[in-house]
Amino acid sequence: MPKLKLKIPHSLTQAEAFSRIQQFLPELKARHSDKISDIKESWSGTTGTFKFIVSGFDVSGTIEVLDSVVVINGYLPMFALMFKSTIENTIREQADVLLKE
């Protein structure tokens, strides 16, 4: 499985960034319920694990909310390898909007 690693800087407090990230996954599911299913997440402090199915393929990883950066580590299905840069850019764009002051 191709690995995805992103570091997204933010200027929010860690608590505010964490709150916004936690609210995002249910919104993502609601907006893309035709493509995304079985979203599971669990948190230990400000580090979370996630897993969901996109168009029949498993996607999983971790999100760590730090003082000035959000670190996303994930694993994509093999078929997504040729779209990896597009996926990374989309995540960055969405994160920039989500974490904007």
Biopython code that builds the backbone (N, CA, C, O; Angstrom):
import numpy as np
from Bio.PDB.StructureBuilder import StructureBuilder

atoms = [
    (1, "MET", "N", (0.840, -1.190, 0.000)),
    (1, "MET", "CA", (0.000, 0.000, 0.000)),
    (1, "MET", "C", (0.879, 1.246, 0.000)),
    (1, "MET", "O", (1.833, 1.326, 0.774)),
    (2, "PRO", "N", (0.575, 2.208, -0.848)),
    (2, "PRO", "CA", (1.335, 3.461, -0.852)),
    (2, "PRO", "C", (1.118, 4.242, 0.439)),
    (2, "PRO", "O", (0.009, 4.301, 0.970)),
    (3, "LYS", "N", (2.191, 4.835, 0.927)),
    (3, "LYS", "CA", (2.125, 5.607, 2.160)),
    (3, "LYS", "C", (1.967, 7.087, 1.836)),
    (3, "LYS", "O", (2.517, 7.600, 0.862)),
    (4, "LEU", "N", (1.207, 7.741, 2.674)),
    (4, "LEU", "CA", (0.947, 9.168, 2.537)),
    (4, "LEU", "C", (1.403, 9.833, 3.826)),
    (4, "LEU", "O", (1.011, 9.399, 4.909)),
    (5, "LYS", "N", (2.224, 10.875, 3.736)),
    (5, "LYS", "CA", (2.642, 11.608, 4.925)),
    (5, "LYS", "C", (2.576, 13.093, 4.619)),
    (5, "LYS", "O", (3.236, 13.584, 3.703)),
    (6, "LEU", "N", (1.773, 13.799, 5.397)),
    (6, "LEU", "CA", (1.604, 15.240, 5.208)),
    (6, "LEU", "C", (1.805, 15.958, 6.532)),
    (6, "LEU", "O", (1.385, 15.474, 7.583)),
    (7, "LYS", "N", (2.444, 17.104, 6.474)),
    (7, "LYS", "CA", (2.567, 18.000, 7.621)),
    (7, "LYS", "C", (1.913, 19.305, 7.216)),
    (7, "LYS", "O", (2.359, 19.981, 6.289)),
    (8, "ILE", "N", (0.855, 19.649, 7.922)),
    (8, "ILE", "CA", (0.086, 20.836, 7.569)),
    (8, "ILE", "C", (0.204, 21.852, 8.710)),
    (8, "ILE", "O", (-0.319, 21.626, 9.801)),
    (9, "PRO", "N", (0.888, 22.964, 8.458)),
    (9, "PRO", "CA", (1.056, 23.975, 9.504)),
    (9, "PRO", "C", (-0.260, 24.702, 9.798)),
    (9, "PRO", "O", (-1.132, 24.828, 8.938)),
    (10, "HIS", "N", (-0.372, 25.173, 11.039)),
    (10, "HIS", "CA", (-1.536, 25.985, 11.424)),
    (10, "HIS", "C", (-1.103, 27.002, 12.464)),
    (10, "HIS", "O", (-0.059, 26.847, 13.098)),
    (11, "SER", "N", (-1.906, 28.041, 12.640)),
    (11, "SER", "CA", (-1.594, 29.067, 13.640)),
    (11, "SER", "C", (-2.681, 29.150, 14.705)),
    (11, "SER", "O", (-2.780, 30.143, 15.426)),
    (12, "LEU", "N", (-3.493, 28.105, 14.799)),
    (12, "LEU", "CA", (-4.533, 28.034, 15.832)),
    (12, "LEU", "C", (-3.927, 27.499, 17.127)),
    (12, "LEU", "O", (-2.783, 27.045, 17.151)),
    (13, "THR", "N", (-4.704, 27.558, 18.192)),
    (13, "THR", "CA", (-4.269, 26.838, 19.378)),
    (13, "THR", "C", (-4.407, 25.346, 19.087)),
    (13, "THR", "O", (-5.174, 24.946, 18.211)),
    (14, "GLN", "N", (-3.677, 24.547, 19.808)),
    (14, "GLN", "CA", (-3.771, 23.103, 19.600)),
    (14, "GLN", "C", (-5.197, 22.622, 19.858)),
    (14, "GLN", "O", (-5.710, 21.774, 19.127)),
    (15, "ALA", "N", (-5.839, 23.162, 20.897)),
    (15, "ALA", "CA", (-7.208, 22.757, 21.236)),
    (15, "ALA", "C", (-8.184, 23.095, 20.110)),
    (15, "ALA", "O", (-9.057, 22.287, 19.795)),
    (16, "GLU", "N", (-8.052, 24.267, 19.502)),
    (16, "GLU", "CA", (-8.958, 24.660, 18.418)),
    (16, "GLU", "C", (-8.704, 23.811, 17.172)),
    (16, "GLU", "O", (-9.651, 23.367, 16.522)),
    (17, "ALA", "N", (-7.446, 23.587, 16.839)),
    (17, "ALA", "CA", (-7.128, 22.737, 15.690)),
    (17, "ALA", "C", (-7.683, 21.332, 15.904)),
    (17, "ALA", "O", (-8.254, 20.737, 14.990)),
    (18, "PHE", "N", (-7.516, 20.812, 17.101)),
    (18, "PHE", "CA", (-8.015, 19.474, 17.432)),
    (18, "PHE", "C", (-9.535, 19.408, 17.301)),
    (18, "PHE", "O", (-10.072, 18.454, 16.739)),
    (19, "SER", "N", (-10.216, 20.406, 17.813)),
    (19, "SER", "CA", (-11.678, 20.459, 17.736)),
    (19, "SER", "C", (-12.157, 20.458, 16.286)),
    (19, "SER", "O", (-13.099, 19.747, 15.939)),
    (20, "ARG", "N", (-11.514, 21.245, 15.457)),
    (20, "ARG", "CA", (-11.908, 21.325, 14.045)),
    (20, "ARG", "C", (-11.660, 20.005, 13.315)),
    (20, "ARG", "O", (-12.478, 19.574, 12.503)),
    (21, "ILE", "N", (-10.531, 19.371, 13.610)),
    (21, "ILE", "CA", (-10.228, 18.078, 12.983)),
    (21, "ILE", "C", (-11.262, 17.040, 13.394)),
    (21, "ILE", "O", (-11.745, 16.283, 12.552)),
    (22, "GLN", "N", (-11.607, 16.996, 14.674)),
    (22, "GLN", "CA", (-12.597, 16.020, 15.154)),
    (22, "GLN", "C", (-13.958, 16.211, 14.503)),
    (22, "GLN", "O", (-14.658, 15.232, 14.245)),
    (23, "GLN", "N", (-14.340, 17.434, 14.236)),
    (23, "GLN", "CA", (-15.633, 17.713, 13.613)),
    (23, "GLN", "C", (-15.635, 17.416, 12.114)),
    (23, "GLN", "O", (-16.697, 17.247, 11.515)),
    (24, "PHE", "N", (-14.457, 17.352, 11.515)),
    (24, "PHE", "CA", (-14.347, 17.210, 10.069)),
    (24, "PHE", "C", (-14.757, 15.828, 9.557)),
    (24, "PHE", "O", (-15.433, 15.735, 8.532)),
    (25, "LEU", "N", (-14.369, 14.765, 10.240)),
    (25, "LEU", "CA", (-14.661, 13.417, 9.725)),
    (25, "LEU", "C", (-16.158, 13.148, 9.561)),
    (25, "LEU", "O", (-16.552, 12.615, 8.524)),
    (26, "PRO", "N", (-17.008, 13.490, 10.528)),
    (26, "PRO", "CA", (-18.446, 13.307, 10.291)),
    (26, "PRO", "C", (-18.975, 14.158, 9.139)),
    (26, "PRO", "O", (-19.856, 13.721, 8.399)),
    (27, "GLU", "N", (-18.443, 15.369, 8.982)),
    (27, "GLU", "CA", (-18.849, 16.223, 7.862)),
    (27, "GLU", "C", (-18.425, 15.607, 6.533)),
    (27, "GLU", "O", (-19.168, 15.655, 5.553)),
    (28, "LEU", "N", (-17.243, 15.038, 6.507)),
    (28, "LEU", "CA", (-16.738, 14.372, 5.306)),
    (28, "LEU", "C", (-17.661, 13.226, 4.911)),
    (28, "LEU", "O", (-18.003, 13.067, 3.739)),
    (29, "LYS", "N", (-18.053, 12.444, 5.882)),
    (29, "LYS", "CA", (-18.946, 11.311, 5.616)),
    (29, "LYS", "C", (-20.288, 11.812, 5.081)),
    (29, "LYS", "O", (-20.834, 11.238, 4.139)),
    (30, "ALA", "N", (-20.810, 12.861, 5.667)),
    (30, "ALA", "CA", (-22.107, 13.383, 5.234)),
    (30, "ALA", "C", (-22.039, 13.920, 3.797)),
    (30, "ALA", "O", (-22.955, 13.697, 3.006)),
    (31, "ARG", "N", (-20.962, 14.619, 3.468)),
    (31, "ARG", "CA", (-20.823, 15.208, 2.129)),
    (31, "ARG", "C", (-20.566, 14.172, 1.043)),
    (31, "ARG", "O", (-20.954, 14.364, -0.110)),
    (32, "HIS", "N", (-19.910, 13.074, 1.412)),
    (32, "HIS", "CA", (-19.511, 12.084, 0.410)),
    (32, "HIS", "C", (-20.038, 10.698, 0.751)),
    (32, "HIS", "O", (-19.347, 9.700, 0.545)),
    (33, "SER", "N", (-21.245, 10.634, 1.265)),
    (33, "SER", "CA", (-21.806, 9.352, 1.700)),
    (33, "SER", "C", (-21.977, 8.362, 0.551)),
    (33, "SER", "O", (-22.095, 7.158, 0.780)),
    (34, "ASP", "N", (-21.992, 8.861, -0.676)),
    (34, "ASP", "CA", (-22.102, 7.963, -1.825)),
    (34, "ASP", "C", (-20.784, 7.246, -2.129)),
    (34, "ASP", "O", (-20.778, 6.241, -2.839)),
    (35, "LYS", "N", (-19.658, 7.761, -1.591)),
    (35, "LYS", "CA", (-18.354, 7.172, -1.865)),
    (35, "LYS", "C", (-17.651, 6.651, -0.614)),
    (35, "LYS", "O", (-16.847, 5.723, -0.696)),
    (36, "ILE", "N", (-17.948, 7.241, 0.538)),
    (36, "ILE", "CA", (-17.247, 6.900, 1.779)),
    (36, "ILE", "C", (-18.198, 6.193, 2.725)),
    (36, "ILE", "O", (-19.336, 6.617, 2.924)),
    (37, "SER", "N", (-17.706, 5.098, 3.308)),
    (37, "SER", "CA", (-18.527, 4.371, 4.288)),
    (37, "SER", "C", (-17.640, 3.832, 5.400)),
    (37, "SER", "O", (-16.412, 3.865, 5.317)),
    (38, "ASP", "N", (-18.289, 3.340, 6.429)),
    (38, "ASP", "CA", (-17.615, 2.677, 7.554)),
    (38, "ASP", "C", (-16.492, 3.516, 8.162)),
    (38, "ASP", "O", (-15.404, 3.005, 8.427)),
    (39, "ILE", "N", (-16.757, 4.803, 8.382)),
    (39, "ILE", "CA", (-15.742, 5.647, 9.015)),
    (39, "ILE", "C", (-15.624, 5.252, 10.479)),
    (39, "ILE", "O", (-16.606, 5.218, 11.220)),
    (40, "LYS", "N", (-14.394, 4.956, 10.866)),
    (40, "LYS", "CA", (-14.089, 4.638, 12.266)),
    (40, "LYS", "C", (-12.934, 5.523, 12.686)),
    (40, "LYS", "O", (-11.972, 5.705, 11.939)),
    (41, "GLU", "N", (-13.033, 6.064, 13.870)),
    (41, "GLU", "CA", (-11.955, 6.876, 14.410)),
    (41, "GLU", "C", (-11.851, 6.648, 15.901)),
    (41, "GLU", "O", (-12.850, 6.369, 16.564)),
    (42, "SER", "N", (-10.665, 6.765, 16.425)),
    (42, "SER", "CA", (-10.474, 6.712, 17.875)),
    (42, "SER", "C", (-9.343, 7.672, 18.218)),
    (42, "SER", "O", (-8.414, 7.879, 17.437)),
    (43, "TRP", "N", (-9.449, 8.243, 19.396)),
    (43, "TRP", "CA", (-8.497, 9.274, 19.811)),
    (43, "TRP", "C", (-7.869, 8.917, 21.150)),
    (43, "TRP", "O", (-8.527, 8.386, 22.045)),
    (44, "SER", "N", (-6.600, 9.217, 21.265)),
    (44, "SER", "CA", (-5.868, 9.137, 22.524)),
    (44, "SER", "C", (-5.158, 10.478, 22.644)),
    (44, "SER", "O", (-4.129, 10.716, 22.012)),
    (45, "GLY", "N", (-5.723, 11.334, 23.458)),
    (45, "GLY", "CA", (-5.203, 12.697, 23.520)),
    (45, "GLY", "C", (-5.475, 13.391, 22.200)),
    (45, "GLY", "O", (-6.611, 13.413, 21.726)),
    (46, "THR", "N", (-4.443, 13.954, 21.610)),
    (46, "THR", "CA", (-4.607, 14.655, 20.334)),
    (46, "THR", "C", (-4.083, 13.839, 19.147)),
    (46, "THR", "O", (-3.797, 14.384, 18.081)),
    (47, "THR", "N", (-3.964, 12.532, 19.353)),
    (47, "THR", "CA", (-3.571, 11.632, 18.270)),
    (47, "THR", "C", (-4.723, 10.680, 17.982)),
    (47, "THR", "O", (-5.258, 10.034, 18.883)),
    (48, "GLY", "N", (-5.086, 10.611, 16.734)),
    (48, "GLY", "CA", (-6.208, 9.763, 16.353)),
    (48, "GLY", "C", (-5.840, 8.771, 15.272)),
    (48, "GLY", "O", (-4.926, 8.994, 14.477)),
    (49, "THR", "N", (-6.573, 7.671, 15.260)),
    (49, "THR", "CA", (-6.457, 6.711, 14.170)),
    (49, "THR", "C", (-7.775, 6.739, 13.413)),
    (49, "THR", "O", (-8.835, 6.966, 13.997)),
    (50, "PHE", "N", (-7.701, 6.507, 12.116)),
    (50, "PHE", "CA", (-8.915, 6.501, 11.311)),
    (50, "PHE", "C", (-8.862, 5.361, 10.312)),
    (50, "PHE", "O", (-7.795, 4.877, 9.934)),
    (51, "LYS", "N", (-10.042, 4.955, 9.903)),
    (51, "LYS", "CA", (-10.174, 3.930, 8.873)),
    (51, "LYS", "C", (-11.523, 4.145, 8.218)),
    (51, "LYS", "O", (-12.517, 4.381, 8.905)),
    (52, "PHE", "N", (-11.570, 4.067, 6.894)),
    (52, "PHE", "CA", (-12.831, 4.145, 6.183)),
    (52, "PHE", "C", (-12.681, 3.458, 4.836)),
    (52, "PHE", "O", (-11.580, 3.094, 4.423)),
    (53, "ILE", "N", (-13.788, 3.293, 4.174)),
    (53, "ILE", "CA", (-13.801, 2.654, 2.865)),
    (53, "ILE", "C", (-14.215, 3.692, 1.837)),
    (53, "ILE", "O", (-15.230, 4.371, 1.994)),
    (54, "VAL", "N", (-13.413, 3.809, 0.777)),
    (54, "VAL", "CA", (-13.703, 4.720, -0.329)),
    (54, "VAL", "C", (-13.877, 3.864, -1.575)),
    (54, "VAL", "O", (-12.960, 3.163, -2.004)),
    (55, "SER", "N", (-15.057, 3.936, -2.137)),
    (55, "SER", "CA", (-15.347, 3.188, -3.363)),
    (55, "SER", "C", (-14.915, 1.728, -3.264)),
    (55, "SER", "O", (-14.411, 1.154, -4.230)),
    (56, "GLY", "N", (-15.116, 1.134, -2.091)),
    (56, "GLY", "CA", (-14.812, -0.281, -1.897)),
    (56, "GLY", "C", (-13.395, -0.589, -1.448)),
    (56, "GLY", "O", (-13.054, -1.759, -1.274)),
    (57, "PHE", "N", (-12.558, 0.424, -1.254)),
    (57, "PHE", "CA", (-11.167, 0.210, -0.865)),
    (57, "PHE", "C", (-10.894, 0.816, 0.510)),
    (57, "PHE", "O", (-11.394, 1.893, 0.833)),
    (58, "ASP", "N", (-10.091, 0.110, 1.317)),
    (58, "ASP", "CA", (-9.737, 0.570, 2.661)),
    (58, "ASP", "C", (-8.710, 1.691, 2.616)),
    (58, "ASP", "O", (-7.746, 1.647, 1.852)),
    (59, "VAL", "N", (-8.940, 2.690, 3.450)),
    (59, "VAL", "CA", (-7.994, 3.778, 3.680)),
    (59, "VAL", "C", (-7.831, 3.874, 5.187)),
    (59, "VAL", "O", (-8.822, 3.850, 5.916)),
    (60, "SER", "N", (-6.595, 3.982, 5.668)),
    (60, "SER", "CA", (-6.380, 4.058, 7.105)),
    (60, "SER", "C", (-5.176, 4.938, 7.400)),
    (60, "SER", "O", (-4.377, 5.246, 6.515)),
    (61, "GLY", "N", (-5.062, 5.338, 8.670)),
    (61, "GLY", "CA", (-3.911, 6.133, 9.053)),
    (61, "GLY", "C", (-4.065, 6.762, 10.413)),
    (61, "GLY", "O", (-4.913, 6.370, 11.215)),
    (62, "THR", "N", (-3.217, 7.759, 10.657)),
    (62, "THR", "CA", (-3.231, 8.494, 11.917)),
    (62, "THR", "C", (-3.226, 9.991, 11.652)),
    (62, "THR", "O", (-2.767, 10.459, 10.610)),
    (63, "ILE", "N", (-3.746, 10.722, 12.616)),
    (63, "ILE", "CA", (-3.708, 12.183, 12.607)),
    (63, "ILE", "C", (-3.171, 12.603, 13.965)),
    (63, "ILE", "O", (-3.668, 12.174, 15.006)),
    (64, "GLU", "N", (-2.156, 13.442, 13.936)),
    (64, "GLU", "CA", (-1.594, 13.955, 15.179)),
    (64, "GLU", "C", (-1.672, 15.474, 15.139)),
    (64, "GLU", "O", (-1.106, 16.108, 14.248)),
    (65, "VAL", "N", (-2.378, 16.056, 16.109)),
    (65, "VAL", "CA", (-2.544, 17.512, 16.178)),
    (65, "VAL", "C", (-1.532, 18.054, 17.181)),
    (65, "VAL", "O", (-1.647, 17.824, 18.385)),
    (66, "LEU", "N", (-0.549, 18.772, 16.671)),
    (66, "LEU", "CA", (0.489, 19.359, 17.511)),
    (66, "LEU", "C", (0.262, 20.859, 17.626)),
    (66, "LEU", "O", (-0.685, 21.393, 17.047)),
    (67, "ASP", "N", (1.125, 21.538, 18.367)),
    (67, "ASP", "CA", (0.952, 22.972, 18.614)),
    (67, "ASP", "C", (0.861, 23.808, 17.339)),
    (67, "ASP", "O", (0.049, 24.730, 17.274)),
    (68, "SER", "N", (1.664, 23.513, 16.338)),
    (68, "SER", "CA", (1.662, 24.350, 15.140)),
    (68, "SER", "C", (1.574, 23.563, 13.841)),
    (68, "SER", "O", (1.740, 24.133, 12.762)),
    (69, "VAL", "N", (1.315, 22.267, 13.928)),
    (69, "VAL", "CA", (1.245, 21.440, 12.727)),
    (69, "VAL", "C", (0.325, 20.243, 12.974)),
    (69, "VAL", "O", (0.231, 19.726, 14.088)),
    (70, "VAL", "N", (-0.343, 19.824, 11.915)),
    (70, "VAL", "CA", (-1.124, 18.592, 11.943)),
    (70, "VAL", "C", (-0.384, 17.602, 11.046)),
    (70, "VAL", "O", (-0.087, 17.895, 9.889)),
    (71, "VAL", "N", (-0.095, 16.431, 11.599)),
    (71, "VAL", "CA", (0.635, 15.405, 10.862)),
    (71, "VAL", "C", (-0.338, 14.288, 10.504)),
    (71, "VAL", "O", (-0.986, 13.705, 11.375)),
    (72, "ILE", "N", (-0.428, 14.002, 9.216)),
    (72, "ILE", "CA", (-1.309, 12.941, 8.729)),
    (72, "ILE", "C", (-0.446, 11.869, 8.089)),
    (72, "ILE", "O", (0.305, 12.138, 7.152)),
    (73, "ASN", "N", (-0.560, 10.654, 8.604)),
    (73, "ASN", "CA", (0.096, 9.490, 8.020)),
    (73, "ASN", "C", (-1.004, 8.546, 7.592)),
    (73, "ASN", "O", (-1.891, 8.222, 8.381)),
    (74, "GLY", "N", (-0.954, 8.107, 6.359)),
    (74, "GLY", "CA", (-2.014, 7.232, 5.883)),
    (74, "GLY", "C", (-1.513, 6.205, 4.898)),
    (74, "GLY", "O", (-0.400, 6.289, 4.379)),
    (75, "TYR", "N", (-2.357, 5.247, 4.660)),
    (75, "TYR", "CA", (-2.093, 4.206, 3.682)),
    (75, "TYR", "C", (-3.229, 4.205, 2.676)),
    (75, "TYR", "O", (-4.402, 4.155, 3.043)),
    (76, "LEU", "N", (-2.869, 4.261, 1.417)),
    (76, "LEU", "CA", (-3.849, 4.306, 0.332)),
    (76, "LEU", "C", (-3.875, 2.964, -0.387)),
    (76, "LEU", "O", (-2.872, 2.251, -0.400)),
    (77, "PRO", "N", (-5.000, 2.615, -0.979)),
    (77, "PRO", "CA", (-5.034, 1.395, -1.786)),
    (77, "PRO", "C", (-4.107, 1.541, -2.997)),
    (77, "PRO", "O", (-3.862, 2.652, -3.469)),
    (78, "MET", "N", (-3.598, 0.419, -3.492)),
    (78, "MET", "CA", (-2.661, 0.433, -4.619)),
    (78, "MET", "C", (-3.212, 1.186, -5.836)),
    (78, "MET", "O", (-2.471, 1.890, -6.523)),
    (79, "PHE", "N", (-4.504, 1.036, -6.096)),
    (79, "PHE", "CA", (-5.067, 1.701, -7.273)),
    (79, "PHE", "C", (-4.936, 3.220, -7.183)),
    (79, "PHE", "O", (-4.976, 3.902, -8.207)),
    (80, "ALA", "N", (-4.779, 3.760, -5.972)),
    (80, "ALA", "CA", (-4.706, 5.210, -5.782)),
    (80, "ALA", "C", (-3.311, 5.766, -6.008)),
    (80, "ALA", "O", (-3.123, 6.982, -5.974)),
    (81, "LEU", "N", (-2.322, 4.900, -6.240)),
    (81, "LEU", "CA", (-0.946, 5.356, -6.394)),
    (81, "LEU", "C", (-0.805, 6.422, -7.482)),
    (81, "LEU", "O", (-0.097, 7.410, -7.284)),
    (82, "MET", "N", (-1.459, 6.241, -8.613)),
    (82, "MET", "CA", (-1.309, 7.225, -9.684)),
    (82, "MET", "C", (-2.040, 8.535, -9.374)),
    (82, "MET", "O", (-1.841, 9.529, -10.072)),
    (83, "PHE", "N", (-2.875, 8.547, -8.344)),
    (83, "PHE", "CA", (-3.585, 9.763, -7.939)),
    (83, "PHE", "C", (-3.016, 10.355, -6.644)),
    (83, "PHE", "O", (-3.591, 11.287, -6.082)),
    (84, "LYS", "N", (-1.892, 9.816, -6.172)),
    (84, "LYS", "CA", (-1.346, 10.217, -4.872)),
    (84, "LYS", "C", (-1.126, 11.722, -4.771)),
    (84, "LYS", "O", (-1.508, 12.326, -3.769)),
    (85, "SER", "N", (-0.525, 12.336, -5.771)),
    (85, "SER", "CA", (-0.267, 13.778, -5.689)),
    (85, "SER", "C", (-1.567, 14.570, -5.685)),
    (85, "SER", "O", (-1.664, 15.588, -5.000)),
    (86, "THR", "N", (-2.562, 14.125, -6.435)),
    (86, "THR", "CA", (-3.872, 14.791, -6.440)),
    (86, "THR", "C", (-4.523, 14.649, -5.070)),
    (86, "THR", "O", (-5.107, 15.606, -4.562)),
    (87, "ILE", "N", (-4.431, 13.475, -4.472)),
    (87, "ILE", "CA", (-5.001, 13.237, -3.140)),
    (87, "ILE", "C", (-4.304, 14.127, -2.119)),
    (87, "ILE", "O", (-4.965, 14.755, -1.293)),
    (88, "GLU", "N", (-2.967, 14.188, -2.167)),
    (88, "GLU", "CA", (-2.223, 15.040, -1.242)),
    (88, "GLU", "C", (-2.619, 16.506, -1.395)),
    (88, "GLU", "O", (-2.826, 17.198, -0.398)),
    (89, "ASN", "N", (-2.724, 16.981, -2.622)),
    (89, "ASN", "CA", (-3.110, 18.377, -2.859)),
    (89, "ASN", "C", (-4.516, 18.659, -2.351)),
    (89, "ASN", "O", (-4.766, 19.718, -1.776)),
    (90, "THR", "N", (-5.432, 17.725, -2.557)),
    (90, "THR", "CA", (-6.806, 17.903, -2.084)),
    (90, "THR", "C", (-6.848, 17.953, -0.558)),
    (90, "THR", "O", (-7.548, 18.788, 0.014)),
    (91, "ILE", "N", (-6.109, 17.073, 0.097)),
    (91, "ILE", "CA", (-6.060, 17.076, 1.567)),
    (91, "ILE", "C", (-5.482, 18.391, 2.063)),
    (91, "ILE", "O", (-6.012, 18.990, 2.999)),
    (92, "ARG", "N", (-4.400, 18.846, 1.443)),
    (92, "ARG", "CA", (-3.790, 20.124, 1.849)),
    (92, "ARG", "C", (-4.769, 21.291, 1.687)),
    (92, "ARG", "O", (-4.889, 22.133, 2.578)),
    (93, "GLU", "N", (-5.464, 21.337, 0.555)),
    (93, "GLU", "CA", (-6.426, 22.416, 0.319)),
    (93, "GLU", "C", (-7.545, 22.393, 1.359)),
    (93, "GLU", "O", (-7.905, 23.432, 1.913)),
    (94, "GLN", "N", (-8.092, 21.205, 1.622)),
    (94, "GLN", "CA", (-9.164, 21.079, 2.614)),
    (94, "GLN", "C", (-8.665, 21.439, 4.007)),
    (94, "GLN", "O", (-9.365, 22.106, 4.769)),
    (95, "ALA", "N", (-7.460, 20.999, 4.338)),
    (95, "ALA", "CA", (-6.886, 21.296, 5.655)),
    (95, "ALA", "C", (-6.618, 22.791, 5.813)),
    (95, "ALA", "O", (-6.855, 23.357, 6.880)),
    (96, "ASP", "N", (-6.127, 23.426, 4.755)),
    (96, "ASP", "CA", (-5.884, 24.875, 4.826)),
    (96, "ASP", "C", (-7.170, 25.622, 5.132)),
    (96, "ASP", "O", (-7.162, 26.547, 5.944)),
    (97, "VAL", "N", (-8.266, 25.247, 4.506)),
    (97, "VAL", "CA", (-9.556, 25.878, 4.769)),
    (97, "VAL", "C", (-10.018, 25.565, 6.197)),
    (97, "VAL", "O", (-10.468, 26.452, 6.922)),
    (98, "LEU", "N", (-9.902, 24.310, 6.586)),
    (98, "LEU", "CA", (-10.358, 23.870, 7.907)),
    (98, "LEU", "C", (-9.583, 24.550, 9.036)),
    (98, "LEU", "O", (-10.154, 24.889, 10.072)),
    (99, "LEU", "N", (-8.288, 24.745, 8.830)),
    (99, "LEU", "CA", (-7.432, 25.265, 9.903)),
    (99, "LEU", "C", (-7.123, 26.756, 9.780)),
    (99, "LEU", "O", (-6.253, 27.287, 10.471)),
    (100, "LYS", "N", (-7.852, 27.413, 8.889)),
    (100, "LYS", "CA", (-7.651, 28.851, 8.715)),
    (100, "LYS", "C", (-8.190, 29.605, 9.922)),
    (100, "LYS", "O", (-9.231, 29.257, 10.478)),
    (101, "GLU", "N", (-7.460, 30.647, 10.317)),
    (101, "GLU", "CA", (-7.904, 31.454, 11.468)),
    (101, "GLU", "C", (-9.140, 32.237, 11.154)),
    (101, "GLU", "O", (-9.644, 32.965, 12.009)),
]
sb = StructureBuilder()
sb.init_structure("model")
sb.init_model(0)
sb.init_chain("A")
sb.init_seg("    ")
for serial, (resi, resn, name, xyz) in enumerate(atoms, 1):
    if name == "N":
        sb.init_residue(resn, " ", resi, " ")
    sb.init_atom(name, np.array(xyz, "f"), 0.0, 1.0, " ", f" {name:<3s}", serial, name[0])
structure = sb.get_structure()
